[in-house]
């Protein structure tokens, strides 16, 4: 009125945020506002736990942020604006900065609330059930065996206490069977051979007096079970020959390991018991492994200091059983998802349903 111009309201676009902050926001958006979730559909997410000895918070969590084309059954008429539009813009912006191809998938650092303060978390004590991640036993602040249990609700990424075990265990071995958590101990470290069972529904622990043999079984990180089929890497075949650098499955009828066919696009996997991690990922397999790469400190003028860093690679593989003796796989994607200092330690990868 009276010829005065209306005040200009400044609005902030999400793309004005720093790259790291934008990726962190997108990690939450893909989990909470994916259109499928509004129709009661579950989404499987990967959570990775890494240790950084030099950091104030030595244990950090990451989640996999995938490109839009990897999301199955997208809603053609979403109620919200596509949450991946900023992701595409960020990838374009990153490519312009680096003038090279950007990776389509990335592990994004996330913040968890009320994290339990413990000196070191062993990978043997982490397990996922539904949308919860449980931290079971380990060491207390004095280095003694602990019976305490913590659980993180991955929907809110908040930790809280859960009922403690009956037996303190420094090196518990955990597994999930029938929706319940079964815990025993490594005989080399903990003296107790008692198996305990935790029911997340009743929040009760109970002893397993006469355990079935399968409850005493323990799968290493380089193995997983999908649709009652055992998959692994770096194992021996029927003749004692090593099937190194291959993804294999166990044929129970012939009692032998067979290679999963059709994985020509999968890079050679490193040898070693703990070099490769497998996890069931929505009916597929997620394969994660580490690779040390050399970098040069170009700030040094008169000499090139050779440094090292570690790349974490991830591949998603779909599976198809052709007959009783053949399983074929297809590499859906394979990317370097994170680069970290060489001093870091890969603790665990877990699949949760939110």
C-alpha positions as CSV (number, residue, x, y, z in Angstrom):
1,X,0.0,0.0,0.0
2,X,1.0,3.7,-0.4
3,X,3.5,2.6,-3.1
4,X,5.6,0.6,-0.7
5,X,7.1,-2.6,-2.0
6,X,6.2,-5.7,0.0
7,X,9.1,-7.2,2.0
8,X,11.1,-9.8,0.3
9,X,11.1,-13.2,2.1
10,X,14.2,-15.2,1.7
11,X,13.8,-18.9,1.4
12,X,16.5,-21.5,1.8
13,X,16.8,-24.3,-0.6
14,X,17.9,-27.7,0.6
15,X,20.6,-27.7,-2.1
16,X,22.3,-24.8,-0.4
17,X,23.4,-27.2,2.4
18,X,26.9,-28.6,2.6
19,X,27.4,-31.9,0.8
20,X,27.9,-33.9,4.0
21,X,24.9,-32.4,5.7
22,X,22.7,-32.9,2.6
23,X,23.7,-36.6,2.4
24,X,22.9,-37.0,6.1
25,X,19.4,-35.5,5.5
26,X,18.8,-37.7,2.6
27,X,19.7,-40.8,4.6
28,X,16.8,-40.0,6.9
29,X,14.4,-39.0,4.1
30,X,14.9,-42.3,2.2
31,X,14.0,-44.1,5.4
32,X,11.1,-42.0,6.7
33,X,9.5,-40.5,3.6
34,X,9.9,-43.1,0.9
35,X,6.5,-43.4,-0.8
36,X,6.3,-47.1,-0.3
37,X,6.3,-46.7,3.5
38,X,3.0,-44.8,3.4
39,X,1.3,-48.0,2.3
40,X,2.7,-50.2,5.1
41,X,5.5,-51.7,3.0
42,X,8.7,-52.5,4.8
43,X,12.1,-51.3,3.7
44,X,15.4,-53.1,4.4
45,X,18.3,-50.9,5.3
46,X,21.9,-51.7,5.8
47,X,23.7,-50.4,9.0
48,X,27.4,-50.5,9.2
49,X,29.4,-50.1,12.4
50,X,33.0,-48.8,12.2
51,X,35.6,-48.0,14.8
52,X,37.9,-45.0,14.6
53,X,40.5,-45.2,17.4
54,X,41.6,-41.6,16.9
55,X,38.2,-40.0,17.2
56,X,36.5,-38.7,20.4
57,X,33.6,-41.0,19.6
58,X,35.5,-44.2,18.4
59,X,32.4,-46.1,17.3
60,X,30.3,-44.6,14.5
61,X,27.3,-45.8,12.6
62,X,26.6,-45.5,8.8
63,X,23.6,-46.4,6.7
64,X,23.5,-47.2,3.0
65,X,22.0,-44.4,0.8
66,X,21.0,-45.9,-2.5
67,X,20.3,-44.3,-5.8
68,X,16.6,-44.0,-6.8
69,X,16.7,-46.7,-9.5
70,X,17.6,-49.3,-6.8
71,X,14.3,-48.8,-5.0
72,X,11.8,-51.4,-6.0
73,X,8.1,-50.7,-6.7
74,X,8.2,-46.9,-6.5
75,X,4.9,-45.2,-6.0
76,X,3.9,-43.6,-9.4
77,X,1.9,-40.8,-7.7
78,X,3.8,-40.0,-4.5
79,X,2.2,-37.6,-2.0
80,X,5.6,-35.9,-1.4
81,X,8.0,-34.4,-3.9
82,X,10.5,-37.0,-4.8
83,X,13.0,-37.3,-2.0
84,X,15.7,-38.3,-4.5
85,X,15.6,-35.1,-6.5
86,X,18.1,-33.5,-4.2
87,X,20.2,-36.7,-4.4
88,X,20.4,-36.4,-8.2
89,X,21.3,-32.7,-7.9
90,X,24.0,-33.6,-5.3
91,X,25.5,-36.2,-7.5
92,X,25.6,-33.8,-10.4
93,X,27.2,-31.2,-8.3
94,X,29.8,-33.6,-7.0
95,X,30.6,-34.7,-10.6
96,X,31.1,-31.1,-11.6
97,X,33.4,-30.6,-8.6
98,X,35.5,-33.7,-9.2
99,X,35.1,-33.8,-13.0
100,X,34.7,-37.6,-12.8
101,X,32.1,-40.2,-12.3
102,X,30.5,-40.2,-8.9
103,X,29.5,-43.3,-7.1
104,X,25.8,-44.0,-7.1
105,X,25.6,-45.5,-3.6
106,X,27.2,-44.3,-0.4
107,X,27.5,-45.1,3.3
108,X,26.3,-42.0,5.1
109,X,27.3,-41.3,8.7
110,X,24.3,-41.1,11.1
111,X,23.8,-39.8,14.6
112,X,22.4,-42.0,17.3
113,X,20.9,-40.8,20.5
114,X,21.7,-42.0,24.0
115,X,24.5,-44.2,22.8
116,X,25.9,-46.5,25.6
117,X,29.3,-45.4,26.7
118,X,31.5,-48.4,26.4
119,X,35.3,-48.7,25.6
120,X,35.0,-51.1,22.7
121,X,32.2,-53.0,21.0
122,X,33.1,-56.4,19.6
123,X,31.4,-57.3,16.3
124,X,30.3,-60.6,18.0
125,X,27.9,-58.7,20.3
126,X,25.8,-57.0,17.6
127,X,22.6,-58.5,16.2
128,X,19.5,-57.2,14.3
129,X,15.9,-58.3,14.9
130,X,13.3,-56.4,12.9
131,X,13.9,-52.7,13.3
132,X,16.1,-53.1,16.4
133,X,19.8,-53.5,16.8
134,X,21.0,-55.2,20.0
135,X,24.3,-54.8,21.7
136,X,24.8,-57.8,24.0
137,X,27.5,-58.3,26.7
138,X,31.1,-57.5,26.0
139,X,33.3,-55.6,28.5
140,X,32.4,-53.1,31.1
141,X,34.4,-50.0,31.9
142,X,36.8,-52.1,34.0
143,X,37.4,-54.7,31.3
144,X,35.3,-57.3,33.1
145,X,32.5,-59.5,31.4
146,X,29.2,-57.7,31.2
147,X,25.6,-58.9,31.2
148,X,24.2,-55.6,30.1
149,X,22.1,-55.3,26.9
150,X,21.3,-52.2,24.9
151,X,18.9,-51.9,22.0
152,X,18.7,-49.2,19.2
153,X,15.4,-48.5,17.6
154,X,16.4,-47.8,14.0
155,X,13.2,-45.8,13.4
156,X,14.3,-43.1,15.8
157,X,18.0,-44.2,16.1
158,X,17.7,-44.0,19.8
159,X,19.4,-46.4,22.3
160,X,17.8,-47.6,25.5
161,X,18.5,-50.3,28.0
162,X,17.1,-53.8,27.6
163,X,16.8,-56.6,30.3
164,X,20.3,-57.9,31.2
165,X,21.4,-61.5,30.6
166,X,21.6,-63.9,33.5
167,X,25.3,-64.6,32.8
168,X,28.0,-62.0,32.2
169,X,29.8,-62.7,28.9
170,X,32.9,-61.0,27.6
171,X,32.8,-62.6,24.2
172,X,29.2,-63.7,23.5
173,X,28.2,-65.4,20.3
174,X,24.7,-64.4,19.1
175,X,22.3,-65.6,16.5
176,X,18.6,-65.2,15.7
177,X,16.3,-68.2,15.3
178,X,12.5,-67.9,15.1
179,X,12.5,-64.2,16.0
180,X,14.4,-64.9,19.2
181,X,18.0,-64.1,20.2
182,X,20.2,-67.0,21.4
183,X,23.4,-66.3,23.1
184,X,26.3,-68.6,24.2
185,X,30.0,-67.9,24.8
186,X,33.3,-68.6,23.3
187,X,34.8,-71.3,25.4
188,X,38.3,-69.8,24.9
189,X,37.3,-66.7,26.8
190,X,34.1,-67.2,28.8
191,X,33.8,-70.3,31.1
192,X,30.0,-70.6,30.9
193,X,28.5,-72.9,28.2
194,X,25.0,-72.0,29.2
195,X,22.7,-70.9,26.3
196,X,20.3,-68.1,27.0
197,X,17.3,-67.1,24.9
198,X,15.8,-63.6,24.7
199,X,12.2,-63.0,23.4
200,X,11.9,-59.4,22.1
201,X,8.1,-59.7,22.4
202,X,8.0,-60.6,26.1
203,X,11.3,-58.9,27.0
204,X,12.3,-62.0,29.0
205,X,15.5,-64.1,29.2
206,X,15.3,-67.8,29.8
207,X,17.8,-70.7,29.9
208,X,17.9,-73.3,27.1
209,X,18.2,-76.5,29.1
210,X,18.4,-78.9,26.1
211,X,19.5,-76.9,23.1
212,X,19.0,-78.2,19.6
213,X,22.3,-78.7,17.7
214,X,21.4,-75.9,15.3
215,X,21.2,-73.4,18.2
216,X,24.9,-74.1,18.9
217,X,25.9,-73.3,15.3
218,X,27.7,-70.1,14.7
219,X,28.0,-68.3,11.4
220,X,31.1,-66.2,10.7
221,X,30.8,-62.8,9.1
222,X,31.7,-64.3,5.7
223,X,28.5,-66.4,5.6
224,X,24.7,-65.9,5.7
225,X,21.5,-67.9,5.2
226,X,18.9,-66.8,2.7
227,X,15.8,-68.9,2.0
228,X,17.3,-71.8,4.0
229,X,20.4,-71.8,1.8
230,X,23.9,-71.2,3.3
231,X,26.1,-68.8,1.3
232,X,29.8,-68.1,2.0
233,X,33.2,-67.0,0.7
234,X,36.7,-68.3,1.3
235,X,35.6,-71.9,2.1
236,X,36.9,-75.3,1.0
237,X,35.1,-77.5,-1.6
238,X,34.5,-81.3,-1.2
239,X,38.0,-82.1,-2.3
240,X,39.6,-79.7,0.2
241,X,40.5,-77.1,-2.5
242,X,40.0,-73.5,-1.6
243,X,37.2,-71.6,-3.4
244,X,38.9,-68.3,-2.7
245,X,37.5,-65.0,-4.1
246,X,34.2,-66.7,-5.0
247,X,30.7,-66.5,-3.6
248,X,29.5,-70.1,-3.0
249,X,26.5,-71.9,-1.6
250,X,26.2,-75.2,0.3
251,X,24.4,-78.1,-1.4
252,X,23.1,-80.1,1.5
253,X,22.2,-83.2,-0.6
254,X,25.7,-83.5,-2.0
255,X,27.4,-82.1,1.1
256,X,29.6,-79.8,-0.9
257,X,30.1,-76.1,-1.8
258,X,29.2,-74.9,-5.2
259,X,30.1,-71.6,-6.8
260,X,27.2,-69.1,-7.5
261,X,27.2,-68.8,-11.3
262,X,26.8,-65.7,-13.4
263,X,28.9,-63.3,-11.3
264,X,31.5,-62.3,-13.9
265,X,30.9,-58.6,-13.0
266,X,31.8,-59.2,-9.4
267,X,35.4,-58.2,-8.6
268,X,37.8,-60.7,-7.1
269,X,37.1,-60.8,-3.3
270,X,40.0,-60.7,-0.9
271,X,41.1,-63.9,0.9
272,X,40.9,-64.1,4.6
273,X,38.4,-65.2,7.3
274,X,37.3,-61.6,8.1
275,X,38.0,-59.9,4.8
276,X,34.5,-60.2,3.4
277,X,31.1,-59.6,5.0
278,X,27.9,-61.1,3.8
279,X,24.4,-60.2,4.9
280,X,20.9,-61.1,3.7
281,X,19.4,-57.9,2.2
282,X,15.7,-58.2,1.3
283,X,16.0,-61.6,-0.3
284,X,19.3,-60.7,-1.9
285,X,22.9,-60.7,-0.7
286,X,24.9,-57.6,0.2
287,X,28.7,-58.3,-0.1
288,X,31.0,-55.8,1.6
289,X,34.8,-55.9,1.6
290,X,37.8,-53.6,2.2
291,X,40.6,-52.5,-0.1
292,X,43.7,-50.6,0.8
293,X,44.7,-47.9,-1.8
294,X,47.7,-45.7,-2.0
295,X,47.4,-42.0,-2.1
296,X,50.1,-39.3,-2.5
297,X,50.4,-36.2,-0.4
298,X,50.7,-33.6,-3.1
299,X,51.2,-30.8,-0.6
300,X,54.8,-32.1,-0.3
301,X,56.8,-30.3,-3.0
302,X,60.2,-31.9,-2.7
303,X,59.0,-35.4,-2.1
304,X,55.9,-37.5,-2.5
305,X,54.8,-39.0,0.8
306,X,53.1,-42.3,0.2
307,X,50.0,-42.6,2.4
308,X,47.3,-45.3,2.6
309,X,43.5,-45.2,3.0
310,X,40.8,-47.9,3.0
311,X,37.9,-48.1,0.6
312,X,34.8,-50.0,1.6
313,X,33.1,-51.6,-1.4
314,X,29.6,-53.1,-1.6
315,X,27.8,-55.2,-4.2
316,X,24.2,-56.2,-4.2
317,X,23.5,-59.6,-5.8
318,X,20.1,-61.1,-6.7
319,X,19.7,-64.9,-6.6
320,X,17.9,-67.4,-8.8
321,X,17.8,-71.1,-8.3
322,X,17.8,-72.8,-11.7
323,X,17.7,-76.4,-10.5
324,X,18.9,-78.6,-7.5
325,X,22.6,-78.1,-8.4
326,X,22.7,-74.5,-9.8
327,X,22.1,-71.1,-8.3
328,X,22.7,-68.1,-10.5
329,X,23.4,-64.6,-9.3
330,X,23.3,-61.1,-10.9
331,X,25.3,-58.2,-9.7
332,X,22.8,-55.3,-9.5
333,X,25.4,-52.8,-8.6
334,X,28.9,-52.5,-7.2
335,X,30.4,-49.3,-5.8
336,X,33.0,-47.9,-3.5
337,X,30.6,-46.7,-0.8
338,X,33.0,-45.1,1.7
339,X,36.6,-44.2,2.1
340,X,38.1,-44.1,5.6
341,X,41.5,-43.9,7.3
342,X,43.5,-47.1,7.2
343,X,43.5,-47.2,11.0
344,X,39.7,-47.7,11.2
345,X,38.2,-51.1,11.9
346,X,35.1,-52.6,10.2
347,X,33.1,-54.0,13.1
348,X,29.8,-55.2,11.7
349,X,27.2,-54.9,9.0
350,X,23.5,-55.5,9.8
351,X,20.2,-55.5,7.8
352,X,17.2,-54.0,9.6
353,X,13.6,-53.7,8.5
354,X,11.9,-50.4,9.1
